[in-house]
Amino acid sequence: MTEKINRAGVRVVLLALVSLTLAVNQGFTKDLSSILKELEAKYAKFEEEIKDMTTVQEMNVVTPEGEMVSEMQMLRKGEKFRMDTTVQMSQAPDMPEGMGEMKTIIIYDGKDTWMISSFTGKKKKLSGKDEKQYQRERNWWKLISEKAKLLGTEKIGKRECYVVEIEEEEYPFTKLWLDKKNLVLIKNESKGTEGETILLIHSDFRKIKGDWEMPYKTEMYTDGELMATSLVKSIKINKGLSDDLFDPDKVKIKRKGFGMREIMREMMREGAEDRLLEEVEEAIGR
């Protein structure tokens, strides 16, 4: 049961993982092969110029009972990354008062991916599908193969976009909308476990260094209905992040609110665990 709760808290992180889409202002041909080469070159240049980055975001997930709000801090340094997600459990729908907060940390140390939860205080090495979902969505541009199709162009707001279709099962998205001028990701589409259509729309792009820009707002729709909104609160770059931040053995999480036994007892009594998990899964289409 604890593992289910941990997964529910971590999944809200995934919305923010696809917001890491940076580009420079240059023109591109309509040839898909050239676009893929430019994408690869862009991110290689980005890693040269941006040694590390810290992003703080707020996520609002819509449920039938109200909104569930969480805050996430994402750290990147080279290939390493870390995501800290905090949910105030007493503010979540149907949660008993005084439950404190649930914090989940995902760390990729350059070799393995780990999950650490405030419920247990222990680290767990992720493997298989659980690990791939973080790696795939983090490096989406590297996984577009020559099998993809360039369908044409479509205007999204004021941006003219290439529309790319991907039919490979291992790829996290089924369709991408890339700005023709700078290849920034404007929209991406995927299919949920029940066949529903999940659409992410990125907007409010702001430059963070030179011509590199990032979306400060991401909205997620499931079959046309708004299910979640992510807003970037701050971005800091090249601050010299310590490697210790990406070492799972050096992470410490303090439990707040109820003790572990009291939390589990309350959740079992109220039946809140299953409801929370179902609401989050429905909201994010997982």
N, C-alpha and C positions, 0 to 999 in steps of 0.2 A: 504494500500500500504506500509506503514511504517513497518507493521508486517511482510510482505513478505521479505522486505529488511533485517530486523533483522534475520529472519530465514536463509536467504542466507548466511549472515555473520557467524552465529553460526554453520552452518552445516560443515564448514571446520574444526571445532574443533573436530568432531567425529573421523576423521582419527587418531588424536593423542590419543583419549581415549583408543584404542585397543593396543597401544604400551606399556601399563603398564603390562608387563608379566615377572615376576621375578622367578628365580629358583635356587636351590643349586645342586651341583654335586653329585648325588647318582644314583644307579641303580634301575630299576623298572621291575616288572613282566609285562607280556602282558595281564594280567587280567584287564578288564576295571574297575571293582569295586575297585580294589586296586589302580589303577591310580587316580580315583576320590578322594579316601580317602587321597592319598598323596598330591594331589593338595590342598585340604582343609587344610591339616596340614601345608603345605608350607606357604600359605598366612597368616595363624594364626601366624606362627613364624616370618614372615616378619613384621607384624604389631607390634610385640613385640620389634623387633630390629630397625625398621625404624619408629621413632615417627612422623616425618614430612618430606616432600620432595617437592622441587621446581624444575620444569623442564621448560626450555625455548626451544621452537622449532620454526623452520621456515617451512612454508608450501607453496609449489608451485603447483597451480592448472592449468592444461593445458586447454586452450580454443581455439577455431578456430582463434580468433583474437590475441592470445598471452597468456602469463602466468599471473595469478593473484597471487600475493605474499602476505602472511599474516604472522604475528608473534603471537605466542601463549605462554602464561605463565600458567602452571598448578601447583596448590598448593594442597597438600594433608596433612591432619592431622587426623589420626584415620579414622572415617567414613566420616568426612567432606571433601569436595573438592571444588575447585574454578578454573574456566578456564577463562582467559582474552585473547580475540582474537582481534587483531588490523589489519585492512586492510587500506592501503593507497588508498583512493578512486580515486585520480587523476591518479594513476598508473594502475587502473583496466581497462580492455578493454571497450572502448566506453564511458568512464566517462569524463565529462567536467573537464578542468584544474581548480585548485584552490579549489577543493571540500574538501580538508583536509582528515581526517581519520575517519573511522567508527570503534568504539570499542564496543564489546559485552562481557558481563560478565555473566557466568553461575555459580551459587552458590548452593551447597547442604549443608544446615546448620545442618544436622543430622536428620532433620525431613521433611523439604520441599525443593523443587527445585525452584530456582528463575532465571529469566532472566532480565538483566538490559542493556539498549541500550543507546549509545551516541546520537541517534537521538531524543529520548524522555526524557532521563534522569530519567525515571520512572522505577520502578521494577514491574515485572509481575510474578505471581506464576504460574508455569507450572503444568499441570495435564494430566491425560490420556496418550495418545501415546507420546506426547512431553516429558513428564517426564520419561516415561519408557525407552525411547531410551538412555537416559544417564545412568540410573540405570542398565539396562541390559548389556550394553557394558562395563560398569565399573566393574561389578562383573560377568563376563562371566563364570569363573570357578565354581561358586556356582550354576549355572543353568543347568549344564550338568546332566541329570538324567540317571537312569539305562536303559531307553529306547534307549539311544544312542548305536551305533554299532561300534565295533573295527574292521575295515576292513582289517587291516594288517599293513605292514610297507612300507615306501618309502624313498629313499635317496634324500635329498635336499641339494645340495652342498656337504659338507663334513659331514653332520649330518644325521644319520639314525633316521627316525621319525615314530611314531605311526600315523596312519590315522584314525580319528574318524568321523563318520557320524551322524548327528543329523537331524531328520525329524520333530521335534516339531515346530509349527508355532510361538510360543512365544519366541523361542530362536533366537538371532540375527544372528547366523551363521549356515550354512548347513554342513560345514566340517572343521575339525581342523587338523593341522599337529603338533605333539608334539615331541620334541627331546626325544629319548629313554633314554638318560643318565640323563637328568635333568628336563624334562617336560617343557622346555621353549617353548613358542608358536612361531613356525617358519612361518607358513602360516595359513590363515583362509579365508574361502570362504562363500559368501552369495548371495542371489538373490535380484536384484533391483525391483522397482515397475513395470517395463515393462518386467520382466522376464530375464533381462540381468544377466550375471555372474560377480560378483565383487570379486576380489582376492586381498588380502593384503599380501605382502611378507616383513617379518621383517629380518633385517640383521645388520651387524656391531655391534655385541653384545660386551658390555664392562662391567667390574665389577664396581659396585658402592660402595660396602662395603662387605668385606669378599668374599663369593662365590655368592652373589646376583648380577645378571647381568640384563641389559636392552638393547633393540635394539636402536641404534642411527640413524637408517635409516629404513623408511617404505615406500614401493612403492604400489600404488593402480592401479590395472588394471581393465578395464571394457571390457568384451568380448575380452580379450587379448591385449587391447590397453592401454598404459600408460596414466593415467589421472591425477595423483597427486603424489608428493614426499614430505615426511616429514623428516627433518633432525634435530636432537637434537643438540642444541648449548651448553647447560650446564645443569648439574644436581647437586643440593645441597641437603644434607640430614641433619636431626637433627639440625636445626638452631633455634629451638624454635619459630615457627610461632605463632603469636598472634591470639587468637580466634576472634578478631575484624575483621580479614580479611575474615571470613566466616559469617559475620553478614550483610545481605543485607541492613539493615537500616543504616549502617555506610559506605556504598560505595558511593563515589562521582566521577562522570565522567564529565570532562570538554569538552565542544564542541569546535572543532577546524575547521578552514576553514570557509565556508559559514555558515550563520545562518540557522535555520530550514526551514524557508519559502523559502529562496533562493535555498537551496538544493532541496527541493521538486519541485520548479518551474523549475529548470534546468533539473531534471530527467523526469518530465512530458514533457518538450519541446523536449528533445532528445530521449524520449522513452527508456532511458537507464535502468530503473528499471526492466522491463520485460526481457530484454536481459541478464542482469547480473544474475537474478534469474535462468533463463533457463540454462545458461552456467554452473553455480555452481551446479545445480541439476543434469545436465547431467554428469558433471565431477565426482561427488561423488556418483552417482548412487542412488540418493534419489528421 
